[in-house]
Amino acid sequence: MMFKGLLDFKNQNITINWKIVSPVFFYFLISMLILNSTNDANLFIESTFYRQAAWFGIGIFVFLFIQFVRIQYLYDSSYFLFIILFLLIFSTIFSPVVNGAQSWILFGPFSFQPSEVGKIIYVIFLARFFTDFNEKENFSLVFVTMLVVLVVPPLLIFKQPDLGTAMIYLSVIIPMLYCSGYSAMIIFLLFSPFVSLIAVSNLYLFYFWMIFCIAVLLFYRQSLYRGLLNFILNLICGLASNYIYYNILKDHHRERIEIIFDPYNDPLDKGYQIIQSLISIGSGGMLGKGLSNGTQTQLSFLPVSNSDFIISVVSEEMGFITIFFILFSLSWFVFWSIDYAFKIENKFASVLLVGCCTIIFMHFIINMGMVSGLLPVTGLPVPFISYGGSFLLTCSILIGLINNLVNNNI
C-alpha cells in the first residue's frame, strides 16, 4: 500500500528533453574514453569500461522508469520518506566500519549506503517543507525548529565520517530557499554564521565580515532585536571556530584542510594525492598528451584515477579544452534547469527541480575544487564520468526527475 499511486502509465508526458539530457551522453562518452584508457583488467568483462557501460544501460532504464513517477505522490509522501531516511542514517551509528567509515548498512552479502539515495529523499522533503511554509519574511519557532531537524541528517553523515556527502546535503538548502520565495534577508541571516566560522581564519577578514554584516542589517532596516541577535550569533560562531576545528573535526579532516595550504609539507603522504593531481592537470596542457599516454595515470602515480581523480586524468590525456567543454555543458545543463524551474507554475515541482540540479552541480564543483587543490579531498565522484554503479544510478534518478518535472509541469 505504501507505493500505491506512485506510478502513472497513462497520463504522464514521456518526452526526452535533450537540453537536459544531452550533457549526460557527453559525460558518458568522456567516461568511456578515460576508463578504456586506464583499464588494466585482463578480461574485458572484468574491466571498468564494461561494468560502467552496463551500469549506464541500467541507468537509461531507470531514467525511463522515473518518467512514470507521479510528482504528486512524492509531495504526499515526502515527510514519511524523510522519517525513513532519518532512521536509516541514524542506524549507521551501529554499523561496522567499512573503508574507515560507518556509512553502510549490511544485509548479509548485500550492502546499502542510505546517504547516497538519501540525497533524493532529502531534496523532496525540503521542496515540500519550503513550499508549504508560508512565512517567507520572518523567523518563527516552527521554521527554526524545522531547520534544526533538517540539519540533523547532514550532521550524522559528517559523523560517519563523510564530509563530501554532508556538504552536498547542506549545499541544496540555500538555492531551494531562494527558489521557494524566501527573502534574501532571511537567507543572509541563516548563511552568515557559517561564513563567520571560515572568515575567522584571518583576523582582518573577520573584522571586514562583521562590518559588512552590520552594514547589511542597517541597510535592510532590521529590528534592533533581530540585528543584535544575528550579530551575537556571528560573533559566537567566530569565537567557537577554534574549538570546532580542534575538538569536533577529526584528525583526517584537519589534515585535509591544512594540506590545501601547503601540500608539499608532506609530499609522500598527506599531500601526495593533491600533488600528483596538480602534476596531471598541468602536464596535459591545452590539448592533452593523448589517450593512454598520460604518465601520471599510466605509471600509477595518480591514485583513484577512475573515480575521485578522474578529472585529473581527463585533463592530462585530453587537455584543458575538454575540461572547458565539460564546464560549458555543465553551464548549459544548469541554465536550462533553472530556466525551466522558473517557468513551472507548480511550486513544489519548481523547488524540487532546483534541488536536483544543485546536487549534480555541486558534485562537479566540489570534485573539481578537490582535484585542483582548492578544497579538501572529500572523495566525491563526478556525475556520469567517475566509475561507480550506485552513484550513476542516483544521478540517473536525478536527471529522470528533472525531465519528468519539465515534461509534466510546463
Number of C-alpha atoms within 10 A of each C-alpha: 4 6 8 7 12 14 17 13 12 8 10 15 17 16 13 17 13 12 14 21 15 14 20 19 14 15 19 18 14 19 26 20 16 25 25 17 20 23 17 13 11 8 8 12 10 12 16 20 22 17 16 22 16 12 18 20 13 15 22 15 15 17 23 19 15 21 26 20 20 19 22 13 14 20 17 12 18 21 18 13 17 20 13 15 20 20 13 20 24 18 16 22 18 11 15 14 14 11 8 10 16 21 31 25 21 14 8 6 5 8 11 14 16 21 25 17 17 21 21 20 22 26 25 26 23 26 27 22 21 23 23 12 12 13 14 18 13 11 12 11 8 11 17 11 10 13 15 11 11 19 14 14 24 21 17 20 25 17 18 21 19 22 19 19 21 21 19 20 25 15 15 21 22 18 15 24 23 17 23 25 16 20 15 14 15 15 16 15 21 15 14 18 20 14 15 25 21 14 19 21 13 10 11 11 14 20 14 12 18 20 12 12 20 14 12 16 20 13 9 10 10 13 11 11 8 13 19 14 13 20 19 13 16 24 18 14 21 23 14 14 20 14 12 13 14 11 10 13 15 13 11 11 17 14 15 18 14 15 21 19 12 13 19 15 13 12 15 11 10 18 21 18 21 27 21 21 28 17 17 29 24 17 18 23 16 16 14 23 18 14 17 19 16 23 18 21 25 17 9 13 16 24 17 15 23 27 19 22 29 28 31 29 30 29 27 31 28 26 23 19 16 18 18 13 14 18 14 13 19 19 14 15 22 18 15 13 22 17 12 20 25 15 13 19 12 14 21 24 27 26 29 29 30 27 30 25 24 24 22 20 18 19 19 20 14 23 26 22 14 22 26 23 21 15 18 23 26 18 18 24 24 28 25 27 27 27 27 19 17 15 19 22 24 20 23 24 24 22 22 27 26 27 26 27 25 23 18 17 17 11
